[in-house]
């Protein structure tokens, strides 16, 4: 029952607490309270501590021995499961799928004699449509996560 409550609370993570969480998730190294306060331009360090405490209670972040905070990899927010953190940036997994499909399409165009027949047009249409759909959905996911 407690686990269900925690899952429900995670889904409602929003506002400044969400911003603090995204800042910590995308950070390459553990973050301190004052860094959160300055970076997010909060009114006081105690407000930053309040949001950090909220994230600690949800077990989304964990303290380090030197008094800073890092992401708890085991309890990542559900919405972030469709993202990969690469060099401090959130990248939707759909970008990688679109890139793989783009590579397959380019390989098809280079190594297969293109004759503009029905098969080639179908492959071209489906591939281009799929690549565009992957990248559009990835863009939508990224925009959506920034607006939460």
MIDO-886276 format. One record per residue: residue number from 1; x, y, z of N, C-alpha, C in turn. Coordinates in nm, 3 decimals. Atoms other than C-alpha are relative to their C-alpha. Example, Ala and Ser with C-alpha at 12.3 -4.5 7.8 and 13.67 -1.06 7.14 Angstrom:
2
- nr / n_c1 / n_c2 / n_c3 / ca_c1 / ca_c2 / ca_c3 / c_c1 / c_c2 / c_c3
- 1 / 0.089 / -0.119 / 0.000 / 1.230 / -0.450 / 0.780 / 0.090 / 0.120 / 0.000
- 2 / -0.082 / -0.119 / -0.006 / 1.367 / -0.106 / 0.714 / -0.077 / 0.109 / 0.073
% end
This chain:
148
- nr / n_c1 / n_c2 / n_c3 / ca_c1 / ca_c2 / ca_c3 / c_c1 / c_c2 / c_c3
- 1 / 0.081 / -0.118 / 0.000 / 0.000 / 0.000 / 0.000 / 0.087 / 0.126 / 0.000
- 2 / -0.090 / -0.115 / -0.002 / 0.284 / 0.243 / 0.081 / 0.066 / 0.022 / -0.135
- 3 / -0.065 / -0.009 / 0.131 / 0.449 / 0.166 / -0.252 / -0.094 / 0.063 / -0.103
- 4 / 0.097 / -0.060 / 0.092 / 0.129 / 0.256 / -0.441 / -0.012 / 0.151 / 0.026
- 5 / 0.008 / -0.142 / -0.035 / 0.112 / 0.587 / -0.253 / 0.120 / 0.075 / -0.057
- 6 / -0.119 / -0.065 / 0.051 / 0.471 / 0.667 / -0.352 / -0.010 / 0.017 / -0.151
- 7 / 0.015 / -0.009 / 0.145 / 0.396 / 0.592 / -0.717 / -0.096 / 0.112 / -0.036
- 8 / 0.096 / -0.106 / 0.026 / 0.095 / 0.822 / -0.704 / 0.064 / 0.136 / 0.021
- 9 / -0.064 / -0.127 / -0.025 / 0.303 / 1.102 / -0.551 / 0.098 / 0.036 / -0.110
- 10 / -0.098 / -0.027 / 0.106 / 0.570 / 1.068 / -0.819 / -0.068 / 0.056 / -0.123
- 11 / 0.070 / -0.046 / 0.120 / 0.314 / 1.120 / -1.092 / -0.040 / 0.146 / 0.013
- 12 / 0.044 / -0.137 / -0.021 / 0.215 / 1.452 / -0.936 / 0.115 / 0.095 / 0.029
- 13 / -0.118 / -0.084 / -0.018 / 0.568 / 1.588 / -0.910 / -0.006 / 0.111 / -0.105
- 14 / 0.014 / -0.109 / 0.096 / 0.545 / 1.933 / -1.065 / 0.060 / 0.128 / 0.056
- 15 / -0.045 / -0.131 / -0.043 / 0.647 / 2.296 / -1.046 / 0.148 / 0.005 / 0.032
- 16 / -0.139 / -0.021 / -0.039 / 0.965 / 2.392 / -0.868 / 0.067 / -0.131 / 0.039
- 17 / -0.059 / 0.130 / -0.037 / 1.017 / 2.043 / -0.726 / 0.040 / -0.077 / -0.125
- 18 / -0.033 / 0.065 / 0.127 / 1.009 / 1.909 / -1.082 / 0.126 / 0.061 / -0.060
- 19 / -0.118 / -0.069 / 0.052 / 1.264 / 2.171 / -1.189 / 0.126 / -0.042 / 0.076
- 20 / -0.114 / 0.043 / -0.081 / 1.492 / 2.076 / -0.899 / 0.039 / -0.143 / -0.037
- 21 / -0.028 / 0.140 / 0.037 / 1.459 / 1.708 / -0.989 / 0.069 / -0.008 / -0.136
- 22 / -0.063 / 0.002 / 0.133 / 1.541 / 1.771 / -1.356 / 0.143 / 0.053 / 0.006
- 23 / -0.134 / -0.056 / -0.014 / 1.841 / 1.981 / -1.255 / 0.095 / -0.105 / 0.059
- 24 / -0.085 / 0.103 / -0.062 / 1.976 / 1.702 / -1.033 / 0.020 / -0.118 / -0.095
- 25 / -0.010 / 0.113 / 0.094 / 1.901 / 1.430 / -1.292 / 0.099 / 0.030 / -0.112
- 26 / -0.086 / -0.033 / 0.114 / 2.084 / 1.613 / -1.569 / 0.140 / 0.046 / 0.041
- 27 / -0.133 / -0.040 / -0.047 / 2.380 / 1.709 / -1.352 / 0.099 / -0.115 / -0.014
- 28 / -0.103 / 0.102 / 0.017 / 2.702 / 1.524 / -1.421 / 0.059 / -0.046 / 0.133
- 29 / -0.053 / 0.034 / -0.132 / 2.800 / 1.526 / -1.054 / -0.100 / 0.041 / 0.106
- 30 / 0.095 / -0.036 / -0.106 / 2.621 / 1.554 / -0.718 / -0.010 / 0.152 / 0.018
- 31 / 0.034 / -0.142 / -0.010 / 2.459 / 1.892 / -0.649 / -0.030 / 0.035 / 0.146
- 32 / 0.029 / -0.050 / -0.134 / 2.444 / 2.094 / -0.327 / -0.120 / 0.093 / 0.000
- 33 / 0.118 / -0.086 / -0.016 / 2.158 / 2.304 / -0.191 / 0.026 / 0.138 / -0.060
- 34 / -0.029 / -0.136 / 0.050 / 2.328 / 2.635 / -0.275 / 0.009 / 0.002 / -0.153
- 35 / -0.005 / 0.007 / 0.148 / 2.391 / 2.522 / -0.634 / -0.141 / 0.000 / -0.058
- 36 / 0.140 / 0.003 / 0.043 / 2.020 / 2.443 / -0.673 / -0.061 / 0.139 / 0.016
- 37 / 0.053 / -0.134 / -0.028 / 1.930 / 2.779 / -0.516 / 0.044 / 0.100 / -0.105
- 38 / -0.053 / -0.097 / 0.097 / 2.157 / 2.976 / -0.748 / -0.045 / -0.029 / -0.143
- 39 / 0.031 / 0.036 / 0.139 / 2.093 / 2.785 / -1.070 / -0.148 / 0.023 / -0.033
- 40 / 0.143 / -0.013 / 0.026 / 1.714 / 2.786 / -1.037 / -0.056 / 0.134 / 0.046
- 41 / 0.038 / -0.135 / -0.044 / 1.709 / 3.141 / -0.893 / -0.119 / -0.002 / 0.096
- 42 / 0.104 / 0.008 / -0.102 / 1.497 / 3.044 / -0.594 / 0.020 / 0.115 / 0.100
- 43 / -0.005 / -0.116 / -0.089 / 1.420 / 3.304 / -0.328 / 0.096 / -0.019 / 0.118
- 44 / -0.090 / 0.023 / -0.112 / 1.629 / 3.138 / -0.054 / 0.055 / -0.143 / -0.005
- 45 / -0.052 / 0.136 / -0.008 / 1.849 / 2.835 / 0.015 / -0.095 / -0.094 / 0.075
- 46 / 0.094 / 0.086 / -0.074 / 1.585 / 2.708 / 0.258 / -0.112 / -0.051 / -0.092
- 47 / 0.100 / 0.046 / 0.096 / 1.334 / 2.690 / -0.029 / 0.057 / -0.113 / -0.085
- 48 / -0.067 / 0.109 / 0.074 / 1.584 / 2.482 / -0.228 / 0.005 / -0.125 / 0.086
- 49 / -0.006 / 0.114 / -0.092 / 1.627 / 2.259 / 0.079 / -0.137 / -0.065 / 0.015
- 50 / 0.136 / 0.053 / -0.010 / 1.248 / 2.222 / 0.106 / -0.029 / -0.095 / -0.118
- 51 / 0.028 / 0.084 / 0.118 / 1.223 / 2.088 / -0.251 / 0.091 / -0.123 / -0.003
- 52 / -0.091 / 0.115 / -0.008 / 1.527 / 1.866 / -0.201 / -0.054 / -0.101 / 0.102
- 53 / 0.058 / 0.090 / -0.100 / 1.366 / 1.724 / 0.115 / -0.121 / -0.074 / -0.055
- 54 / 0.117 / 0.063 / 0.064 / 1.050 / 1.656 / -0.084 / 0.046 / -0.115 / -0.091
- 55 / -0.054 / 0.104 / 0.089 / 1.255 / 1.462 / -0.342 / 0.062 / -0.114 / 0.079
- 56 / -0.058 / 0.103 / -0.087 / 1.438 / 1.278 / -0.064 / -0.111 / -0.089 / 0.058
- 57 / 0.110 / 0.078 / -0.057 / 1.105 / 1.172 / 0.091 / -0.062 / -0.094 / -0.104
- 58 / 0.051 / 0.086 / 0.108 / 0.998 / 1.034 / -0.248 / 0.105 / -0.101 / -0.047
- 59 / -0.113 / 0.087 / 0.033 / 1.336 / 0.857 / -0.270 / 0.044 / 0.013 / -0.146
- 60 / -0.044 / -0.023 / 0.137 / 1.399 / 1.010 / -0.614 / 0.146 / 0.045 / -0.005
- 61 / -0.141 / -0.038 / -0.010 / 1.734 / 1.149 / -0.498 / 0.054 / -0.057 / 0.130
- 62 / -0.061 / 0.049 / -0.123 / 1.981 / 1.040 / -0.234 / 0.120 / 0.087 / 0.035
- 63 / -0.113 / -0.083 / -0.041 / 2.243 / 1.221 / -0.028 / 0.133 / -0.073 / -0.023
- 64 / -0.135 / 0.057 / 0.010 / 2.615 / 1.170 / -0.085 / 0.071 / 0.030 / 0.132
- 65 / -0.071 / -0.024 / -0.125 / 2.868 / 1.156 / 0.201 / 0.047 / 0.145 / 0.019
- 66 / -0.049 / -0.138 / -0.013 / 2.985 / 1.513 / 0.126 / -0.113 / 0.104 / 0.006
- 67 / 0.110 / -0.094 / -0.020 / 2.638 / 1.667 / 0.177 / -0.068 / 0.048 / -0.127
- 68 / 0.067 / -0.036 / 0.126 / 2.534 / 1.689 / -0.187 / -0.101 / -0.108 / -0.033
- 69 / 0.108 / 0.092 / 0.036 / 2.258 / 1.506 / -0.370 / 0.017 / -0.048 / -0.143
- 70 / -0.006 / 0.059 / 0.134 / 2.240 / 1.273 / -0.668 / -0.127 / -0.080 / -0.024
- 71 / 0.119 / 0.076 / 0.037 / 1.973 / 1.082 / -0.854 / 0.006 / -0.141 / 0.056
- 72 / 0.012 / 0.139 / -0.042 / 1.855 / 0.755 / -0.707 / -0.040 / -0.080 / -0.123
- 73 / 0.023 / 0.071 / 0.127 / 1.887 / 0.533 / -1.014 / -0.110 / -0.106 / 0.012
- 74 / 0.099 / 0.106 / -0.018 / 1.661 / 0.264 / -0.866 / -0.143 / 0.052 / 0.006
- 75 / 0.133 / -0.059 / -0.016 / 1.367 / 0.500 / -0.805 / -0.022 / 0.118 / -0.094
- 76 / 0.015 / -0.110 / 0.095 / 1.368 / 0.712 / -1.117 / -0.148 / 0.028 / -0.026
- 77 / 0.140 / -0.037 / 0.028 / 1.047 / 0.903 / -1.191 / -0.046 / -0.074 / -0.126
- 78 / 0.054 / 0.081 / 0.109 / 0.823 / 0.703 / -1.422 / 0.009 / 0.069 / -0.136
- 79 / 0.000 / -0.072 / 0.128 / 0.811 / 0.973 / -1.689 / 0.137 / -0.002 / -0.065
- 80 / -0.135 / -0.003 / 0.054 / 1.189 / 0.959 / -1.730 / 0.045 / -0.135 / -0.055
- 81 / -0.041 / 0.130 / 0.052 / 1.192 / 0.591 / -1.829 / 0.013 / 0.000 / -0.152
- 82 / -0.012 / -0.006 / 0.146 / 1.154 / 0.691 / -2.194 / 0.111 / 0.097 / -0.044
- 83 / -0.112 / -0.089 / 0.029 / 1.463 / 0.916 / -2.172 / 0.131 / -0.063 / 0.042
- 84 / -0.135 / 0.040 / -0.037 / 1.835 / 0.856 / -2.157 / 0.075 / 0.128 / 0.035
- 85 / -0.082 / -0.115 / -0.037 / 2.068 / 1.094 / -1.976 / 0.138 / -0.022 / -0.063
- 86 / -0.127 / 0.011 / 0.070 / 2.369 / 1.148 / -2.201 / 0.073 / 0.133 / 0.011
- 87 / -0.080 / -0.121 / -0.023 / 2.635 / 1.401 / -2.101 / -0.081 / 0.114 / 0.059
- 88 / 0.077 / -0.102 / -0.069 / 2.394 / 1.582 / -1.876 / -0.122 / 0.050 / -0.075
- 89 / 0.118 / -0.041 / 0.078 / 2.114 / 1.604 / -2.134 / -0.099 / -0.114 / -0.003
- 90 / 0.105 / 0.100 / 0.015 / 1.782 / 1.424 / -2.144 / -0.029 / -0.018 / -0.148
- 91 / 0.025 / 0.030 / 0.141 / 1.743 / 1.253 / -2.480 / -0.107 / -0.108 / -0.008
- 92 / 0.104 / 0.103 / 0.014 / 1.423 / 1.069 / -2.574 / 0.054 / -0.122 / -0.074
- 93 / -0.043 / 0.125 / 0.066 / 1.480 / 0.704 / -2.667 / -0.044 / -0.003 / -0.146
- 94 / 0.051 / 0.000 / 0.137 / 1.277 / 0.767 / -2.982 / 0.100 / 0.061 / -0.098
- 95 / -0.103 / -0.058 / 0.086 / 1.569 / 0.973 / -3.119 / 0.091 / -0.111 / -0.053
- 96 / -0.087 / 0.109 / 0.041 / 1.781 / 0.659 / -3.126 / -0.070 / -0.093 / -0.100
- 97 / 0.075 / 0.082 / 0.095 / 1.507 / 0.460 / -3.299 / -0.009 / 0.068 / -0.136
- 98 / 0.003 / -0.075 / 0.125 / 1.472 / 0.733 / -3.559 / 0.134 / -0.002 / -0.070
- 99 / -0.135 / 0.003 / 0.058 / 1.849 / 0.738 / -3.610 / 0.030 / -0.136 / -0.062
- 100 / -0.022 / 0.135 / 0.055 / 1.862 / 0.361 / -3.660 / -0.078 / -0.018 / -0.129
- 101 / 0.082 / 0.012 / 0.120 / 1.576 / 0.372 / -3.908 / 0.053 / 0.088 / -0.113
- 102 / -0.062 / -0.086 / 0.101 / 1.743 / 0.663 / -4.089 / 0.121 / -0.069 / -0.062
- 103 / -0.116 / 0.075 / 0.050 / 2.059 / 0.453 / -4.118 / -0.041 / -0.113 / -0.093
- 104 / 0.051 / 0.108 / 0.087 / 1.861 / 0.162 / -4.261 / -0.048 / 0.058 / -0.133
- 105 / 0.049 / -0.064 / 0.123 / 1.693 / 0.396 / -4.513 / 0.116 / 0.044 / -0.089
- 106 / -0.116 / -0.044 / 0.079 / 2.025 / 0.548 / -4.622 / 0.073 / -0.121 / -0.059
- 107 / -0.063 / 0.122 / 0.053 / 2.175 / 0.199 / -4.655 / -0.079 / -0.057 / -0.116
- 108 / 0.086 / 0.051 / 0.107 / 1.879 / 0.090 / -4.865 / 0.020 / 0.083 / -0.128
- 109 / -0.014 / -0.087 / 0.116 / 1.917 / 0.392 / -5.093 / 0.139 / -0.013 / -0.065
- 110 / -0.135 / 0.011 / 0.053 / 2.293 / 0.342 / -5.131 / 0.027 / -0.137 / -0.062
- 111 / -0.041 / 0.135 / 0.042 / 2.322 / -0.036 / -5.165 / -0.103 / -0.074 / -0.083
- 112 / 0.103 / 0.068 / 0.076 / 1.994 / -0.131 / -5.335 / -0.024 / 0.081 / -0.127
- 113 / 0.025 / -0.076 / 0.124 / 1.944 / -0.038 / -5.700 / -0.143 / 0.057 / 0.002
- 114 / 0.129 / -0.068 / -0.012 / 1.663 / 0.215 / -5.677 / -0.059 / 0.019 / -0.140
- 115 / 0.061 / -0.003 / 0.133 / 1.426 / 0.177 / -5.974 / -0.133 / 0.075 / -0.005
- 116 / 0.126 / -0.073 / -0.008 / 1.128 / 0.386 / -5.862 / -0.121 / -0.088 / -0.030
- 117 / 0.116 / 0.087 / 0.019 / 0.901 / 0.082 / -5.884 / -0.084 / 0.002 / 0.130
- 118 / 0.093 / -0.001 / -0.111 / 0.618 / 0.006 / -5.641 / 0.069 / -0.032 / 0.133
- 119 / -0.068 / 0.040 / -0.123 / 0.840 / -0.170 / -5.384 / 0.088 / 0.113 / 0.053
- 120 / -0.089 / -0.108 / -0.043 / 1.093 / 0.112 / -5.376 / -0.079 / 0.119 / 0.056
- 121 / 0.082 / -0.112 / -0.047 / 0.822 / 0.376 / -5.338 / -0.065 / -0.030 / 0.135
- 122 / 0.059 / 0.039 / -0.128 / 0.653 / 0.183 / -5.056 / 0.104 / 0.006 / 0.110
- 123 / -0.108 / -0.002 / -0.100 / 0.984 / 0.135 / -4.870 / 0.038 / 0.145 / 0.032
- 124 / -0.036 / -0.139 / -0.018 / 1.071 / 0.500 / -4.922 / -0.107 / 0.075 / 0.082
- 125 / 0.109 / -0.068 / -0.070 / 0.729 / 0.625 / -4.808 / -0.008 / -0.043 / 0.146
- 126 / 0.012 / 0.050 / -0.137 / 0.709 / 0.402 / -4.500 / 0.121 / 0.043 / 0.084
- 127 / -0.121 / -0.037 / -0.075 / 1.068 / 0.475 / -4.396 / 0.002 / 0.149 / 0.033
- 128 / -0.001 / -0.145 / -0.024 / 1.043 / 0.852 / -4.437 / -0.109 / 0.037 / 0.100
- 129 / 0.110 / -0.027 / -0.093 / 0.707 / 0.860 / -4.260 / 0.038 / -0.043 / 0.142
- 130 / -0.038 / 0.052 / -0.132 / 0.842 / 0.647 / -3.973 / 0.108 / 0.085 / 0.066
- 131 / -0.107 / -0.084 / -0.054 / 1.158 / 0.854 / -3.931 / -0.057 / 0.134 / 0.049
- 132 / 0.062 / -0.127 / -0.040 / 0.956 / 1.175 / -3.923 / -0.087 / -0.016 / 0.124
- 133 / 0.085 / 0.025 / -0.116 / 0.710 / 1.023 / -3.675 / 0.085 / -0.018 / 0.126
- 134 / -0.089 / 0.019 / -0.116 / 0.993 / 0.910 / -3.442 / 0.055 / 0.134 / 0.049
- 135 / -0.060 / -0.126 / -0.040 / 1.159 / 1.251 / -3.445 / -0.104 / 0.100 / 0.051
- 136 / 0.106 / -0.089 / -0.048 / 0.831 / 1.441 / -3.406 / -0.044 / -0.039 / 0.141
- 137 / 0.040 / 0.046 / -0.132 / 0.729 / 1.225 / -3.110 / 0.109 / 0.025 / 0.104
- 138 / -0.110 / -0.030 / -0.091 / 1.074 / 1.265 / -2.954 / -0.001 / 0.147 / 0.037
- 139 / 0.010 / -0.144 / -0.024 / 1.042 / 1.642 / -2.990 / -0.116 / 0.032 / 0.093
- 140 / 0.118 / -0.021 / -0.084 / 0.694 / 1.630 / -2.836 / 0.028 / -0.044 / 0.143
- 141 / -0.034 / 0.048 / -0.134 / 0.823 / 1.425 / -2.541 / 0.091 / 0.100 / 0.071
- 142 / -0.096 / -0.093 / -0.060 / 1.108 / 1.666 / -2.480 / -0.070 / 0.132 / 0.038
- 143 / 0.077 / -0.121 / -0.031 / 0.876 / 1.969 / -2.499 / -0.093 / -0.022 / 0.119
- 144 / 0.092 / 0.033 / -0.110 / 0.631 / 1.797 / -2.267 / 0.069 / -0.008 / 0.135
- 145 / -0.072 / 0.014 / -0.127 / 0.890 / 1.720 / -2.003 / 0.051 / 0.135 / 0.049
- 146 / -0.048 / -0.133 / -0.040 / 1.021 / 2.077 / -2.006 / -0.115 / 0.084 / 0.056
- 147 / 0.114 / -0.082 / -0.045 / 0.670 / 2.215 / -1.950 / -0.065 / -0.052 / 0.126
- 148 / 0.061 / 0.053 / -0.123 / 0.583 / 1.994 / -1.651 / 0.036 / 0.083 / 0.120
% end
